Each structure stands twice: as C-alpha cells, then as structure tokens.
C-alpha cells in the first residue's frame, strides 16, 4: 500500500473527502516527525510506538576500493509494533 492508497482507505473509513484525508495524514506524519526530532516517543495504543534509536560510530569498508572508512554515530527513527498489531497480523 502506498500513500495514495492509504489516503483512499482513510477517506472511505472516516467518510471524509480524499483531500481532507490527505491533509489529516500529512498532519499526523508531521506531528510524529516533530516529536521524534525533540527526542520524544510517540505511542499509539494498539498500534505501536515510534522512537529515536542511537546507532554507534563504527568502521566500514568502501566497496569499490576496499579502504576502511569511519561511519559517524547517528540517530535513527524506529518503530516497535504493539501487541494488538502483532496479533492482527498472525
């Protein structure tokens, strides 16, 4: 499912226009991004949690030259599925 299909599903489920569903989805995604940028956890009960994980600095290899390179530490967005979501998939 892509974003357009998700918007169609939201519009049908909530009985609203596709434009309104698109704005709602964009607003929700923006709110999650802002919260993660602040380092906050976003929990949707029954669905799951979005949070920021830390990836440590490490050394890697350039595949072309085989030279060792240093890869910087980074913060990465992560998602942990909730029990209800896990149960619905199985």
N, C-alpha and C positions, 0 to 999 in steps of 0.2 A: 504494500500500500504506500502510495506517495502522498505528498501534502495535499494535492488537489482531491484525491480520493478521500482523504481524511476530512477535508472541509465538506465534501458532499455528504459523508456519513454524519457529521455533526449537524449539518443543516437539516437533514432528514429526521434525525433523532430528536432534536430540540424544536423542530417545526419553526425554523427561522430561515431567512434568506441565506444564500451562499455567501453574499458579501458580508453579512453580519457574522456568519460562522468564521469566515476568513479573518475578520478583524479580531474576533474573540480568540482564535488560535494564535494569531500573531501577538496579541496582548499577553496571553498565557506564556508563550515562549520567551517573550521579552522579560517578563517578571521572573521567570526561572533563571535567565541569564544574569540579571541584575543581582539576584540573591546569591548566586554562585560566585559572582565577581566579588561580593562582600565577604565571601567565605562561609555563608550560611548554608544550612541544609534545608532542602525543600522536600517535605514529606506529604504524599497524597495517600491517605489511609485506604488500604485495599488495593492500591496500585503499586506503590514503591517510593523510593527516596532517591533524590538527586543530591550528590555531594561532591566536594572537591577532594581529590586524592593527590598525593605527592609522589612524584617519580624522582628517584635519586639520580644524581650525576653518575655517569658510567662511561666506560670506554667502548668504542665500537670500531668497525673496520669499514673503510671506503671500499665498496665492491669493485670499483674499477682498478684502483691501484693497490689495494691490499694494505694501505697505510693505516695505522692506528690513529683514530681521532677521538677527541673528548666530546661527549654529549652532555650538555648542560642539564641541571636539575629543572624540573618543570611541574607546574600544577596542571592536573588533568580532570575534566569532568567525568564522573562515574555515576552509574545507576545501579541500585540494588532493588530487585523486584520484591514486592510484598507477598505475603502468604496467599492472599486471595487471587492475585495474578498468576502465581505459580500453580495453584490448584486449578484454575480455569484452563491452563494450557495442557495439563495432564489428564 
